[in-house]
Each structure stands twice: as structure tokens, then as C-alpha cells.
């Protein structure tokens, strides 16, 4: 996979990591970059096409698909993070609607385009998928769910030639982390590492120093080994036609 001469769609591409991903994709020679945002943002580069795309809106998602001629890389970057204490169920619903169901819905909608040329899905998650930060538990829960979704899609879509990448980010200097006084990576450095990881076909991308410190332990650990084992079992079951039995 090379970003050069590819068509890329980035949700939440108007600020933070999303905007940096748009700029980095253009630097790497992408032939077309679709920028999905709730409110269209003016773009001066002729290679960029703004899309009105609220990932929680099914109608907008369908209309966005109709505006995309071809697609090689889908980056599910749109997300929300609110402080909470899990006392209000509606806050958890908000996070799941965007960070989990939004990622699922957009991926399913654009999957036919991605399968045409063996494309890639890139889900921007968080190290909070591994361990929750109690200041943002609803966010952490939604990212853990999205990570499980990513791992499942990785196996399920492999037969269609679509690669699925999980991006496990640490603290990044964006609006989401404003007010939290901890070391943070720049959006630009994280965006560069994400797209480099896609080109290297890394299943799990650790794009900053904090998350990078976890990479070796994750890739060689028991949880990753179990993911691979389950993927092999699933492939064997499908090959033997046993899924129809399971459904009945």
C-alpha cells in the first residue's frame, strides 16, 4: 500500500489529527483526499473534496458514498471525548454513537468501494482501548469497543482483500486534550506515523512515544497471540462451511 496516487477519505478532517492527516496525505502524493466533516470546510487544493458527513447520520453517510468515485484508504478519525463519571447514560450513548457505531456505519457504507481495489480501513483509536482513563470512562469504553470491532473486521474482511489497521494513539496536542498537563505529541507527527504505518502494512500502529513504548509488548504478548489464534480458527470454520450450521 502506498498513499501516492491513492484516493483517501478522512472523517473528522477539519481539526487536530484529522486536519494533519489531510495535509500529510497530500504531501505523500495522494491523488484525491475526501474530507468528511459535519460542516463543510473550504479547501484550496484541487485534490481535496469536502463532504458533509456526520458519522451518526445514516442519510448523510449514504449521500457521501454517492459523491466518492473511488476509494483506496478510509480513515475513521471522527470522534468525541467528554469528561464524565458514568452517572449519565446519555453521555455513554453519545460516545458509542460516534466512536463505535459511527466507525462501523461508515466502514460498511464505503466497503464496496474499498473492495474494488483491495483498500484499507484505518481506525484511529486510543491507548485507552487497553486501559480506561477514569477521567473519560465513556470515551475509553467506546474506544475499547471500537478496537474489538477493528480486530473483528480485520479477520472478516481479509478474504475481500481489505486490510484493517488499528491506530493506538497516546496523548496528542489537540482540543480533546486541552487542559490536561501531560507530555503530548504533535498532530503532525502522529499523522505522519499513521500513514507510514499504513504503507508498512502494520496491523496495529503506535504513532507516538507513549504508545510506541507499548508496541513491542503488545505485538509479542498473549492478547495479540490470541487474536491471531482466533483469526485462524475463524478462517478454518469459514473454509469448512461451518458458519451456516452456527446460524441455524
C-alpha positions as CSV (number, residue, x, y, z in Angstrom):
1,X,0.0,0.0,0.0
2,X,1.3,3.4,-1.0
3,X,-0.5,6.7,-0.3
4,X,0.9,8.2,-3.5
5,X,-1.8,8.2,-6.3
6,X,-4.4,6.8,-4.0
7,X,-7.9,8.2,-3.0
8,X,-8.2,8.8,0.7
9,X,-11.2,9.7,2.8
10,X,-10.7,11.1,6.3
11,X,-13.6,11.7,8.7
12,X,-13.3,14.5,11.2
13,X,-10.7,16.1,8.9
14,X,-11.3,19.7,9.9
15,X,-9.0,19.9,13.0
16,X,-6.5,18.1,15.2
17,X,-5.2,14.8,13.9
18,X,-7.8,14.8,11.1
19,X,-6.6,18.0,9.6
20,X,-2.9,16.9,10.0
21,X,-3.8,13.6,8.2
22,X,-5.3,15.6,5.3
23,X,-2.1,17.6,4.9
24,X,0.1,14.6,5.3
25,X,-1.8,12.6,2.7
26,X,-1.4,15.5,0.2
27,X,2.4,15.7,1.0
28,X,2.7,11.9,0.3
29,X,1.1,12.4,-3.1
30,X,-2.5,11.3,-2.7
31,X,-4.4,11.9,-5.9
32,X,-7.6,12.7,-4.1
33,X,-8.5,13.4,-0.5
34,X,-12.1,13.5,0.7
35,X,-12.6,15.4,3.9
36,X,-15.7,14.3,5.9
37,X,-17.0,16.9,8.4
38,X,-20.3,17.8,9.9
39,X,-19.9,21.3,8.4
40,X,-18.1,21.5,5.0
41,X,-14.7,23.3,5.2
42,X,-13.4,25.3,2.3
43,X,-10.4,23.8,0.6
44,X,-8.0,25.5,-1.8
45,X,-6.2,22.3,-3.0
46,X,-7.9,20.9,-6.1
47,X,-7.2,17.4,-4.9
48,X,-9.4,17.9,-1.9
49,X,-13.2,17.4,-1.9
50,X,-15.2,18.4,1.2
51,X,-18.0,16.0,2.2
52,X,-20.8,16.8,4.6
53,X,-20.6,13.7,6.8
54,X,-21.9,13.4,10.3
55,X,-21.0,9.8,11.1
56,X,-24.1,9.4,13.2
57,X,-26.4,10.4,10.3
58,X,-27.2,7.5,8.0
59,X,-28.7,9.7,5.3
60,X,-25.6,11.9,5.1
61,X,-23.4,8.8,5.0
62,X,-25.3,7.4,2.0
63,X,-25.1,10.7,0.2
64,X,-21.3,10.9,0.9
65,X,-20.9,7.5,-0.7
66,X,-22.6,8.7,-3.8
67,X,-20.1,11.6,-4.1
68,X,-17.0,9.4,-3.9
69,X,-15.9,7.9,-7.3
70,X,-13.2,5.6,-6.0
71,X,-11.6,4.9,-2.6
72,X,-8.4,3.2,-1.5
73,X,-8.0,4.3,2.1
74,X,-10.7,5.1,4.6
75,X,-9.5,6.8,7.8
76,X,-12.2,6.7,10.6
77,X,-10.9,9.6,12.6
78,X,-14.1,11.4,13.7
79,X,-14.6,11.1,17.5
80,X,-15.6,12.8,20.7
81,X,-14.2,12.8,24.2
82,X,-16.2,14.2,27.1
83,X,-15.3,14.2,30.8
84,X,-17.8,12.1,32.8
85,X,-18.2,9.7,35.7
86,X,-20.6,7.2,34.1
87,X,-23.6,8.6,36.1
88,X,-25.3,9.8,32.9
89,X,-26.1,7.0,30.4
90,X,-26.8,9.6,27.7
91,X,-23.1,10.5,27.7
92,X,-22.1,6.9,27.1
93,X,-24.7,6.8,24.3
94,X,-23.1,9.8,22.7
95,X,-19.6,8.3,22.7
96,X,-20.8,5.0,21.4
97,X,-22.8,6.7,18.6
98,X,-19.8,8.5,17.3
99,X,-16.7,6.4,18.3
100,X,-18.2,3.0,17.8
101,X,-21.3,2.9,15.7
102,X,-20.1,5.8,13.5
103,X,-16.9,3.9,12.7
104,X,-19.0,0.8,12.0
105,X,-21.5,2.6,9.8
106,X,-19.0,4.5,7.7
107,X,-16.9,1.4,7.1
108,X,-19.9,-0.7,6.0
109,X,-21.1,2.1,3.7
110,X,-17.8,2.5,1.9
111,X,-16.8,-1.2,1.9
112,X,-18.0,-1.8,-1.7
113,X,-15.6,0.9,-2.9
114,X,-12.7,-0.4,-0.9
115,X,-13.1,-4.0,-2.1
116,X,-12.8,-3.0,-5.7
117,X,-9.0,-2.4,-5.4
118,X,-8.0,-4.1,-2.2
119,X,-8.1,-1.0,0.0
120,X,-7.5,-0.3,3.7
121,X,-9.5,0.8,6.7
122,X,-7.7,2.8,9.3
123,X,-9.5,3.3,12.7
124,X,-8.0,6.0,14.9
125,X,-8.4,4.6,18.4
126,X,-6.5,5.2,21.6
127,X,-4.4,3.5,24.2
128,X,-7.5,3.9,26.4
129,X,-8.7,0.9,24.5
130,X,-6.2,-1.1,26.5
131,X,-6.9,0.5,29.9
132,X,-9.6,3.1,30.7
133,X,-8.7,6.6,31.9
134,X,-11.2,7.2,34.7
135,X,-11.5,10.9,33.8
136,X,-13.1,9.9,30.5
137,X,-14.6,6.4,31.1
138,X,-17.3,6.6,28.4
139,X,-14.7,7.6,25.9
140,X,-12.5,4.7,27.0
141,X,-15.3,2.2,26.8
142,X,-16.2,3.4,23.3
143,X,-12.6,3.1,22.1
144,X,-12.3,-0.4,23.6
145,X,-15.4,-1.4,21.7
146,X,-14.1,0.1,18.5
147,X,-10.8,-1.8,19.0
148,X,-12.7,-5.1,19.2
149,X,-14.7,-4.0,16.1
150,X,-11.4,-3.3,14.3
151,X,-9.9,-6.7,15.2
152,X,-13.1,-8.5,14.1
153,X,-13.2,-6.6,10.8
154,X,-9.5,-7.4,10.2
155,X,-10.3,-11.1,10.0
156,X,-13.7,-10.8,8.3
157,X,-12.5,-8.5,5.5
158,X,-9.2,-10.2,4.8
159,X,-10.9,-12.5,2.3
160,X,-12.1,-9.5,0.4
161,X,-8.6,-8.1,0.2
162,X,-9.2,-5.2,2.6
163,X,-6.7,-4.5,5.3
164,X,-7.8,-3.1,8.6
165,X,-5.5,-1.1,10.8
166,X,-5.9,-0.1,14.5
167,X,-4.2,3.2,15.5
168,X,-3.5,3.2,19.2
169,X,-2.7,6.8,20.0
170,X,-1.3,8.3,23.2
171,X,-1.8,11.9,24.3
172,X,-1.9,14.3,21.3
173,X,-1.9,18.1,21.4
174,X,-5.4,18.7,20.2
175,X,-8.6,20.3,21.5
176,X,-9.6,17.0,23.1
177,X,-6.6,17.1,25.5
178,X,-6.6,20.8,26.2
179,X,-6.2,21.4,29.9
180,X,-4.5,18.1,30.6
181,X,-0.9,18.9,31.6
182,X,1.0,15.9,30.3
183,X,3.5,15.4,27.6
184,X,1.8,15.4,24.2
185,X,2.8,14.6,20.6
186,X,2.0,17.0,17.8
187,X,-0.9,16.1,15.4
188,X,1.6,16.4,12.5
189,X,4.0,13.8,13.9
190,X,1.1,11.4,14.7
191,X,-0.4,11.8,11.3
192,X,2.9,11.1,9.6
193,X,3.4,8.0,11.7
194,X,-0.1,6.8,11.0
195,X,0.2,6.9,7.2
196,X,3.8,5.5,7.4
197,X,2.3,2.6,9.4
198,X,-0.4,2.1,6.7
199,X,2.3,2.0,4.0
200,X,4.2,-0.6,6.0
201,X,1.0,-2.6,6.4
202,X,1.3,-2.6,10.2
203,X,-1.9,-4.1,11.7
204,X,-1.6,-2.1,14.9
205,X,0.0,1.3,14.6
206,X,1.6,3.0,17.6
207,X,2.2,6.6,16.3
208,X,3.7,8.4,19.3
209,X,6.3,7.9,22.0
210,X,3.9,6.9,24.8
211,X,2.0,4.4,22.7
212,X,5.3,3.3,21.0
213,X,6.6,2.1,24.3
214,X,3.8,-0.4,24.4
215,X,4.2,-1.7,20.9
216,X,6.7,-4.5,21.5
217,X,4.8,-5.8,24.5
218,X,1.5,-5.8,22.6
219,X,2.8,-7.4,19.4
220,X,4.6,-10.2,21.3
221,X,2.0,-10.6,24.1
222,X,-0.7,-13.1,24.9
223,X,-3.6,-10.9,23.8
224,X,-2.2,-10.4,20.3
225,X,-1.4,-14.2,20.1
226,X,-5.0,-14.9,21.0
227,X,-6.2,-12.6,18.3
228,X,-4.2,-14.4,15.7
229,X,-5.3,-17.8,17.0
230,X,-9.0,-16.8,16.8
231,X,-8.4,-15.4,13.3
232,X,-7.0,-18.8,12.3
233,X,-10.0,-20.6,13.9
234,X,-12.5,-18.3,12.1
235,X,-10.7,-18.9,8.7
236,X,-10.9,-22.6,9.2
237,X,-14.5,-22.6,10.2
238,X,-15.4,-20.5,7.1
239,X,-13.3,-22.8,4.9
240,X,-15.3,-25.8,6.2
241,X,-18.6,-24.1,5.7
242,X,-19.5,-24.4,9.3
243,X,-20.9,-20.9,9.7
244,X,-24.2,-21.9,8.2
245,X,-24.6,-24.5,10.9
246,X,-23.9,-21.9,13.5
247,X,-26.6,-19.6,12.2
248,X,-29.2,-22.3,12.3
